[in-house]
Amino acid sequence: MKDSDRYFYHPLENIEDVDFFNEALERKKLTKSIQPDRPYTYWTIELYDQKDGIRGGGGLGVLAADTLRVADDNNVPFALITPFYPSETHQKMVNGQFEDEHRPVNYLDFGFRLIDQVNIKCCGNLCHLDVIEKRFKSARIIAITEPNFGELYSGLSGGDHRLYQEVSLGFGGYAALKLLGLKPAIMQLNEVATFFAALARLDELVKNGMDFYEAVVYTRKHTLYTNHTLVQAAEAEFSYEQFERFVFPNVKSLAVKKWLKDKFEDGKIKLSSVTIEIAELRSGVSKLHARVANYHDIAGNRVKFKAITNGVDLRTWVLPEILAFYQKEQILDEHLLPLPDYQTKLEPLTADEIRNFKLLGRKLLNHTLLDYPDQHGQILQFGDSDFIFDFRRRFVDYKRPDLPFTDPARLRSILEKANAHFILTGRVHTGDNIMSEKLHKILDLVEHDDFLKTHVHYLPDYEEKLALGLSCGCNAAINVPIVGLEACGTSWMKDVANLSLLISTHDGGVADASSNSYLNVSGETTADELDMLYQRMEEAIDIWQSDFDLEDTIKTELKAYLPVVSGTRMLNEYLDYLFPL
């Protein structure tokens, strides 16, 4: 039996048939295997799944939704615990200015059912949290919510409301598991905002009579901290006074309370420090990220991370006709893992097939764009022969959305050569004045250039549906983070799987394969990188016109990255790490 068979190749008749899991997941580190009443629990402050009415802020939430779907497709008992935010923000442009539109959402409209309420204590008050649930085949979403819960990332990162939301997820979410009769086989903490879930478990073990040190060991062995950022110093801090109001009232054990109090330095605490202390298992989200992430424990020792590169749910993010081709040609198996000879099976792929698939994607893009007017309020529609570059990323400085606009004359020249278009999209987080100003400068530059004004298009309200349309319908994707600052990124994965040309720096998950696997942007200085970016954009236009070059470039990308982008591969690696033989 192949290694990958251990988890995903066993035909479960129904989720109650758990003999396979008892046999295949009997592991050294954990006392019990995964079962429906002892699921793999996945904790996240955000879930980005529009079908379920939960709107995240970016890649972390999209990854959470993909992981849930992959687990459900492969019959892994899985519980994702997250807040349900009763309000979500959309962005639009009015007279050249951004406006946030706040829309109420109701979980009943998205198939959730109310289970009951749980309580936490904050600021001397008892706070009532609704526990809601939505079940799938082997997976489920368990969410906590209340009418005044606010929006995702509302308030300052070190502010009271953010701490209230995180404590609600941790202590309220853990109480919700108990309410549903579930005990975690493993707790995967995605980023430090979920720390309080592990704290709640530690507190319950001690409260129920386990020796404190035994409880610490048990909790650590059953907790995975997955880090999605690279620099610990950038993380917000909370004060001791804030913990007195929001955290300590929910901790029953004096020993656990003392342990937590000892973690403060000068009246402040970084959640990453205590998350590292409470999780024996730690993972980064790409090979490069695991090597360079700069995190230290309480004693000042550098923390090592296991590299498990993110993956995406290909059923969600790949054009159905392309996915059918991968499976028909036996490039991917039924679980969307590359077959052993997938590289050989890619060889017959022709330039005509690539272009025809992208034409189907163009139809999807045009249909999608009907709901997403550009910065002028106009609905865009593109012809079959139009060449489109796209930059779609969360608008943060290190992703460099402004880089292609550094030399407007050269950008204009490149686009004029093929009458090409450039689509720019990505949300500026509320309060990020620096990036808001950079975006306005880009738009002002475009507005005052007659050619760029009709060939550079900004789409304000970036979300999942738009991301899919762009991935399927554009010709070349631009991904140019400052090398060493991108943990993984997953947008580029969807581009590669959808047969787009990838123009990228060698960073994040892209660096899992050779820099010869795509149109690499590199240089010793930013000016060198800029020159290389423009060269690669010109090259991409030329590649699309040449059958030989198009076939060679797309096949090279797919041979390098089909294993990397697989969400099934990602989950398989997590199970190998969490349940070692």
Backbone hydrogen bonds, N-H to C=O, Kabsch-Sander energy under -0.5 kcal/mol:
donor,donor_aa,acceptor,acceptor_aa,energy
5,D,2,K,-0.9
6,R,2,K,-0.6
6,R,3,D,-1.3
7,Y,4,S,-0.8
8,F,4,S,-1.3
9,Y,5,D,-1.2
12,L,10,H,-1.1
17,D,14,N,-1.8
18,V,16,E,-1.5
22,N,18,V,-2.4
23,E,19,D,-2.0
24,A,20,F,-3.5
25,L,21,F,-2.4
26,E,23,E,-0.7
27,R,25,L,-0.9
28,K,580,P,-1.5
35,Q,38,R,-1.5
38,R,35,Q,-1.3
40,Y,77,P,-2.4
41,T,39,P,-0.7
41,T,186,I,-2.3
42,Y,79,A,-2.8
43,W,41,T,-0.5
43,W,188,Q,-3.0
44,T,81,I,-2.1
48,Y,61,G,-2.1
49,D,47,L,-0.8
49,D,54,I,-2.9
52,D,49,D,-1.4
53,G,50,Q,-1.3
54,I,49,D,-1.7
55,R,53,G,-0.6
56,G,54,I,-0.6
62,V,58,G,-1.9
63,L,59,G,-2.8
64,A,60,L,-1.8
65,A,61,G,-1.9
66,D,62,V,-2.3
67,T,63,L,-2.7
68,L,64,A,-2.1
69,R,65,A,-2.2
70,V,66,D,-2.6
71,A,67,T,-2.4
72,D,68,L,-2.3
73,D,69,R,-2.7
74,N,70,V,-1.4
75,N,72,D,-1.4
76,V,71,A,-2.6
78,F,138,S,-1.7
79,A,40,Y,-2.7
80,L,140,R,-2.7
81,I,42,Y,-2.6
81,I,79,A,-0.6
82,T,80,L,-0.5
82,T,142,I,-1.9
84,F,144,I,-2.3
85,Y,83,P,-0.6
87,S,150,G,-0.6
88,E,103,R,-2.4
90,H,101,E,-2.5
92,K,99,E,-2.0
94,V,92,K,-0.5
94,V,97,Q,-3.0
97,Q,94,V,-1.6
99,E,92,K,-2.7
101,E,90,H,-3.6
102,H,100,D,-0.6
103,R,88,E,-3.0
103,R,101,E,-0.6
105,V,86,P,-2.0
109,D,106,N,-1.7
110,F,107,Y,-1.6
111,G,108,L,-0.9
112,F,107,Y,-1.7
113,R,133,E,-2.4
115,I,131,V,-3.3
116,D,131,V,-1.0
118,V,129,L,-2.4
120,I,127,C,-1.9
122,C,125,N,-2.4
123,C,245,R,-3.3
125,N,122,C,-2.2
127,C,120,I,-3.4
127,C,125,N,-0.6
128,H,126,L,-0.5
129,L,118,V,-3.2
129,L,127,C,-0.5
130,D,145,T,-3.0
131,V,116,D,-3.1
132,I,130,D,-0.6
132,I,143,A,-2.8
133,E,113,R,-2.0
134,K,141,I,-2.2
136,F,139,A,-2.9
140,R,78,F,-1.6
141,I,134,K,-2.8
142,I,80,L,-3.0
142,I,140,R,-0.5
143,A,132,I,-2.7
143,A,141,I,-0.5
144,I,82,T,-1.3
145,T,130,D,-1.8
149,F,146,E,-2.1
154,S,151,E,-1.5
159,G,156,L,-1.9
163,L,159,G,-1.9
164,Y,160,D,-2.6
165,Q,161,H,-2.4
166,E,162,R,-2.1
167,V,163,L,-2.7
168,S,164,Y,-2.5
169,L,165,Q,-2.3
170,G,166,E,-2.4
171,F,167,V,-2.3
172,G,167,V,-0.9
172,G,168,S,-0.9
173,G,168,S,-0.8
173,G,169,L,-1.1
174,Y,170,G,-1.9
175,A,171,F,-2.0
176,A,172,G,-1.9
177,L,173,G,-1.8
178,K,174,Y,-1.8
179,L,175,A,-2.2
180,L,176,A,-1.7
181,G,178,K,-1.4
182,L,177,L,-2.8
183,K,37,D,-2.2
185,A,39,P,-2.4
186,I,39,P,-0.9
187,M,222,H,-2.2
188,Q,41,T,-2.8
188,Q,186,I,-0.6
189,L,187,M,-0.7
189,L,224,L,-3.7
190,N,43,W,-2.1
190,N,188,Q,-0.8
191,E,189,L,-0.9
191,E,226,T,-2.2
194,T,191,E,-1.5
195,F,192,V,-1.9
197,A,194,T,-1.8
198,A,194,T,-0.6
198,A,195,F,-0.8
199,L,195,F,-1.8
200,A,196,F,-2.2
201,R,197,A,-1.7
202,L,198,A,-2.5
203,D,199,L,-2.5
204,E,200,A,-2.1
205,L,201,R,-2.3
206,V,202,L,-2.0
207,K,203,D,-2.6
208,N,204,E,-2.0
209,G,206,V,-1.8
210,M,205,L,-2.3
215,A,211,D,-2.7
216,V,212,F,-2.2
217,V,213,Y,-2.2
218,Y,214,E,-2.6
219,T,215,A,-2.7
220,R,216,V,-2.6
221,K,217,V,-2.3
222,H,218,Y,-1.2
223,T,220,R,-1.3
224,L,187,M,-3.0
225,Y,281,L,-2.8
226,T,189,L,-2.8
226,T,224,L,-0.7
227,N,225,Y,-0.7
227,N,283,S,-2.5
232,Q,230,L,-0.6
232,Q,294,N,-1.4
234,A,231,V,-0.8
235,E,232,Q,-1.8
238,F,269,I,-2.1
240,Y,267,G,-1.9
243,F,239,S,-1.8
244,E,240,Y,-2.2
245,R,241,E,-1.2
246,F,242,Q,-2.5
247,V,243,F,-1.6
248,F,243,F,-2.5
250,N,247,V,-2.2
251,V,248,F,-1.5
252,K,250,N,-0.6
257,K,253,S,-2.1
258,K,254,L,-2.5
259,W,255,A,-2.4
260,L,256,V,-2.3
261,K,257,K,-2.4
262,D,258,K,-2.0
263,K,260,L,-1.5
264,F,261,K,-1.4
265,E,268,K,-2.8
268,K,265,E,-1.6
269,I,238,F,-2.1
271,L,236,A,-0.5
271,L,269,I,-0.5
273,S,270,K,-0.8
274,V,270,K,-1.1
275,T,271,L,-2.4
276,I,272,S,-2.4
277,E,273,S,-1.3
278,I,274,V,-1.7
279,A,275,T,-1.0
280,E,220,R,-1.8
280,E,278,I,-0.5
281,L,220,R,-0.6
281,L,223,T,-1.7
283,S,225,Y,-2.4
284,G,306,K,-2.8
290,A,286,S,-2.3
291,R,287,K,-1.2
292,V,288,L,-2.1
293,A,289,H,-2.3
294,N,230,L,-2.8
295,Y,293,A,-1.1
297,D,301,N,-2.3
300,G,297,D,-1.9
303,V,295,Y,-2.9
305,F,290,A,-0.7
306,K,282,R,-2.7
308,I,284,G,-2.2
308,I,306,K,-0.7
310,N,285,V,-2.1
312,V,565,V,-2.9
314,L,312,V,-1.1
316,T,313,D,-1.2
317,W,313,D,-1.8
318,V,314,L,-1.8
322,I,319,L,-0.9
323,L,319,L,-2.4
324,A,320,P,-2.6
325,F,321,E,-1.6
326,Y,322,I,-2.4
327,Q,323,L,-1.9
328,K,324,A,-3.0
329,E,325,F,-2.6
330,Q,327,Q,-1.2
331,I,326,Y,-3.2
332,L,326,Y,-1.7
333,D,337,L,-2.6
336,L,333,D,-2.1
339,L,331,I,-2.0
342,Y,339,L,-2.3
345,K,341,D,-2.1
346,L,342,Y,-1.1
347,E,343,Q,-0.6
347,E,344,T,-1.1
349,L,346,L,-1.8
354,I,350,T,-2.2
355,R,351,A,-2.8
356,N,352,D,-2.5
357,F,353,E,-2.5
358,K,354,I,-2.2
359,L,355,R,-1.7
360,L,356,N,-1.8
361,G,357,F,-2.0
362,R,358,K,-2.1
363,K,359,L,-1.7
364,L,360,L,-1.7
365,L,361,G,-2.6
366,N,362,R,-2.8
367,H,363,K,-2.1
368,T,364,L,-2.4
369,L,365,L,-2.8
370,L,366,N,-0.6
370,L,367,H,-0.8
371,D,368,T,-2.0
372,Y,369,L,-1.5
374,D,378,Q,-2.7
375,Q,458,Y,-0.9
377,G,374,D,-2.3
380,L,378,Q,-0.6
386,D,383,G,-1.1
388,I,386,D,-0.5
389,F,421,H,-2.9
390,D,476,A,-1.9
391,F,423,I,-2.7
393,R,425,T,-1.6
395,F,427,R,-1.9
396,V,394,R,-1.6
399,K,396,V,-1.1
400,R,396,V,-0.5
400,R,397,D,-1.5
403,L,400,R,-1.2
405,F,402,D,-1.4
406,T,403,L,-1.9
411,L,407,D,-2.3
412,R,408,P,-2.7
413,S,409,A,-2.0
414,I,410,R,-2.2
415,L,411,L,-2.4
416,E,412,R,-2.8
417,K,413,S,-1.6
418,A,414,I,-0.8
418,A,415,L,-0.6
419,N,415,L,-0.6
419,N,416,E,-0.7
420,A,415,L,-2.7
421,H,387,F,-2.7
422,F,455,H,-2.9
423,I,389,F,-2.9
424,L,422,F,-0.5
424,L,457,H,-3.2
425,T,391,F,-2.5
426,G,459,L,-0.7
429,H,427,R,-0.6
432,D,429,H,-2.4
433,N,431,G,-1.7
436,S,432,D,-1.9
437,E,433,N,-2.3
438,K,434,I,-2.0
439,L,435,M,-2.4
440,H,436,S,-2.1
441,K,437,E,-2.0
442,I,438,K,-2.1
443,L,439,L,-2.6
444,D,440,H,-2.3
445,L,441,K,-2.4
446,V,442,I,-2.5
447,E,443,L,-2.3
448,H,444,D,-1.3
449,D,446,V,-1.6
453,K,449,D,-2.6
454,T,450,D,-0.5
454,T,451,F,-1.3
455,H,451,F,-0.6
455,H,452,L,-1.1
456,V,452,L,-2.4
457,H,422,F,-2.8
457,H,455,H,-0.5
459,L,424,L,-2.2
459,L,457,H,-0.5
462,Y,460,P,-1.5
467,A,463,E,-2.3
468,L,464,E,-2.3
469,G,465,K,-1.9
470,L,466,L,-2.4
471,S,467,A,-2.2
472,C,468,L,-2.2
473,G,469,G,-2.1
474,C,470,L,-1.9
475,N,388,I,-1.7
476,A,388,I,-1.9
477,A,501,L,-2.9
478,I,390,D,-2.5
479,N,477,A,-0.5
479,N,503,I,-2.8
480,V,399,K,-0.6
482,I,398,Y,-2.4
485,L,482,I,-2.0
487,A,485,L,-0.6
494,K,490,T,-1.3
495,D,491,S,-1.5
496,V,492,W,-2.4
497,A,493,M,-2.3
498,N,494,K,-1.4
499,L,496,V,-1.9
500,S,495,D,-2.5
501,L,475,N,-2.8
503,I,477,A,-2.8
503,I,501,L,-0.6
504,S,502,L,-0.6
504,S,519,L,-1.8
505,T,479,N,-1.7
507,D,505,T,-1.7
508,G,486,E,-0.7
509,G,488,C,-1.8
510,V,507,D,-1.3
511,A,508,G,-1.1
512,D,509,G,-1.9
513,A,510,V,-1.3
517,S,514,S,-1.8
518,Y,515,S,-0.6
519,L,502,L,-2.3
520,N,518,Y,-1.4
521,V,504,S,-2.7
522,S,520,N,-0.6
529,E,525,T,-2.2
530,L,526,T,-2.6
531,D,527,A,-2.2
532,M,528,D,-2.3
533,L,529,E,-2.7
534,Y,530,L,-2.2
535,Q,531,D,-2.1
536,R,532,M,-2.7
537,M,533,L,-2.2
538,E,534,Y,-2.2
539,E,535,Q,-2.5
540,A,536,R,-2.5
541,I,537,M,-1.7
542,D,538,E,-1.8
543,I,539,E,-3.0
544,W,540,A,-1.9
545,Q,541,I,-0.6
545,Q,542,D,-1.0
546,S,542,D,-0.6
546,S,543,I,-1.4
547,D,545,Q,-0.5
550,L,546,S,-2.6
551,E,547,D,-2.5
552,D,548,F,-2.4
553,T,549,D,-2.6
554,I,550,L,-2.4
555,K,551,E,-2.3
556,T,552,D,-2.0
557,E,553,T,-2.1
558,L,554,I,-2.5
559,K,555,K,-2.8
560,A,556,T,-1.7
561,Y,557,E,-2.5
562,L,558,L,-2.3
565,V,561,Y,-2.7
566,S,562,L,-0.6
567,G,312,V,-1.9
570,M,566,S,-1.7
571,L,567,G,-2.4
572,N,568,T,-2.5
573,E,569,R,-2.3
574,Y,570,M,-2.1
575,L,571,L,-2.4
576,D,572,N,-2.2
577,Y,573,E,-2.1
578,L,574,Y,-2.9
579,F,575,L,-2.4
